[in-house]
Amino acid sequence: MKKLFTMLMLAVMSFGALTTYALPQTKKDGTADKRYKANKADKTKLKKDGTPDKRYKAAKPAAAPAKKKA
């Protein structure tokens, strides 16, 4: 009986852990909750006028590969 109870408790706890991480991390008003790492990854930072802010690496264009002289 003790083993059955233990197995049942493990099953309930693992199901609860799976459902917690599967849900999207949003607040009651529907906006992303910034306490979670996945919601902090905003790679496109914009200035007030809507253009990309070039101070951030993600907004800068990729560097062209260096050409070798023959």
C-alpha angles and dihedrals in degrees: 000000000000091000092050092051091048092050091048092051092049091051092050093047094049091048090051092051092051095051093049094058096039094062119086114255102240134141124240091267091056099252121128115270106236093203089083122078094227091059094048094062098099101154098174108069113183134198122233091268091055099252120126115269106239093202089082123075094226091060096049119093117252114268117250115244115259115258120226120224114236 
